[in-house]
Amino acid sequence: PGMAAARMQVLVYDRLKHPVMQAPVHAGFEAIHQGNMYVSVYDPAGATWSLLFRDEEELSSFMLGVALARSTLWTSESYPLVLQDVHFGRGATAEYGDKVWVRHTGWLE
C-alpha cells in the first residue's frame, strides 16, 4: 500500500486545463479548510495554494480523497490514526472548553 500511495498527488489545473501545480500526498500532507469552499495546500516548494470548490459535495469529496490517500501511507510503526475533516458545519467554530456533539462513523480492522 505504501508504494502506491507514494505516487498519489494533488494536481491543479487552470481553466484551460493546463497543469499549474502538483503536490505529492505524504503522511504529513495537510489540506486545511479555510472556510466557505476554500482549502489550502502546500506544494513541495512550500508555497501555499488556496483551492476553491464549486460546492460542498466537491469539497467533501476532495477532503475524503486526501484522507484515503494519507491512510494508505501509515504502517504499524507510525501513528495508527489519520485525522482529516471531511464535512464542515455552518455554525460558530468550537473553542477550547466548549461542549460539542459529534457524529462519527469509523471501523477497526
Secondary structure as a PSIPRED ss2 file (coil, helix, strand):
# PSIPRED VFORMAT (PSIPRED V4.0)

   1 P C   1.000  0.000  0.000
   2 G H   0.000  1.000  0.000
   3 M H   0.000  1.000  0.000
   4 A H   0.000  1.000  0.000
   5 A H   0.000  1.000  0.000
   6 A H   0.000  1.000  0.000
   7 R C   1.000  0.000  0.000
   8 M C   1.000  0.000  0.000
   9 Q E   0.000  0.000  1.000
  10 V E   0.000  0.000  1.000
  11 L E   0.000  0.000  1.000
  12 V E   0.000  0.000  1.000
  13 Y E   0.000  0.000  1.000
  14 D C   1.000  0.000  0.000
  15 R C   1.000  0.000  0.000
  16 L C   1.000  0.000  0.000
  17 K C   1.000  0.000  0.000
  18 H C   1.000  0.000  0.000
  19 P E   0.000  0.000  1.000
  20 V E   0.000  0.000  1.000
  21 M E   0.000  0.000  1.000
  22 Q E   0.000  0.000  1.000
  23 A E   0.000  0.000  1.000
  24 P E   0.000  0.000  1.000
  25 V C   1.000  0.000  0.000
  26 H C   1.000  0.000  0.000
  27 A C   1.000  0.000  0.000
  28 G C   1.000  0.000  0.000
  29 F C   1.000  0.000  0.000
  30 E C   1.000  0.000  0.000
  31 A C   1.000  0.000  0.000
  32 I E   0.000  0.000  1.000
  33 H E   0.000  0.000  1.000
  34 Q E   0.000  0.000  1.000
  35 G E   0.000  0.000  1.000
  36 N C   1.000  0.000  0.000
  37 M C   1.000  0.000  0.000
  38 Y E   0.000  0.000  1.000
  39 V E   0.000  0.000  1.000
  40 S E   0.000  0.000  1.000
  41 V E   0.000  0.000  1.000
  42 Y E   0.000  0.000  1.000
  43 D C   1.000  0.000  0.000
  44 P C   1.000  0.000  0.000
  45 A C   1.000  0.000  0.000
  46 G C   1.000  0.000  0.000
  47 A C   1.000  0.000  0.000
  48 T E   0.000  0.000  1.000
  49 W E   0.000  0.000  1.000
  50 S E   0.000  0.000  1.000
  51 L E   0.000  0.000  1.000
  52 L E   0.000  0.000  1.000
  53 F C   1.000  0.000  0.000
  54 R C   1.000  0.000  0.000
  55 D C   1.000  0.000  0.000
  56 E H   0.000  1.000  0.000
  57 E H   0.000  1.000  0.000
  58 E H   0.000  1.000  0.000
  59 L H   0.000  1.000  0.000
  60 S H   0.000  1.000  0.000
  61 S H   0.000  1.000  0.000
  62 F H   0.000  1.000  0.000
  63 M H   0.000  1.000  0.000
  64 L H   0.000  1.000  0.000
  65 G H   0.000  1.000  0.000
  66 V H   0.000  1.000  0.000
  67 A H   0.000  1.000  0.000
  68 L H   0.000  1.000  0.000
  69 A H   0.000  1.000  0.000
  70 R H   0.000  1.000  0.000
  71 S H   0.000  1.000  0.000
  72 T C   1.000  0.000  0.000
  73 L C   1.000  0.000  0.000
  74 W C   1.000  0.000  0.000
  75 T C   1.000  0.000  0.000
  76 S C   1.000  0.000  0.000
  77 E C   1.000  0.000  0.000
  78 S C   1.000  0.000  0.000
  79 Y C   1.000  0.000  0.000
  80 P C   1.000  0.000  0.000
  81 L C   1.000  0.000  0.000
  82 V C   1.000  0.000  0.000
  83 L C   1.000  0.000  0.000
  84 Q C   1.000  0.000  0.000
  85 D C   1.000  0.000  0.000
  86 V C   1.000  0.000  0.000
  87 H C   1.000  0.000  0.000
  88 F C   1.000  0.000  0.000
  89 G C   1.000  0.000  0.000
  90 R C   1.000  0.000  0.000
  91 G C   1.000  0.000  0.000
  92 A C   1.000  0.000  0.000
  93 T C   1.000  0.000  0.000
  94 A C   1.000  0.000  0.000
  95 E C   1.000  0.000  0.000
  96 Y C   1.000  0.000  0.000
  97 G C   1.000  0.000  0.000
  98 D C   1.000  0.000  0.000
  99 K C   1.000  0.000  0.000
 100 V C   1.000  0.000  0.000
 101 W C   1.000  0.000  0.000
 102 V C   1.000  0.000  0.000
 103 R C   1.000  0.000  0.000
 104 H C   1.000  0.000  0.000
 105 T C   1.000  0.000  0.000
 106 G C   1.000  0.000  0.000
 107 W C   1.000  0.000  0.000
 108 L C   1.000  0.000  0.000
 109 E C   1.000  0.000  0.000
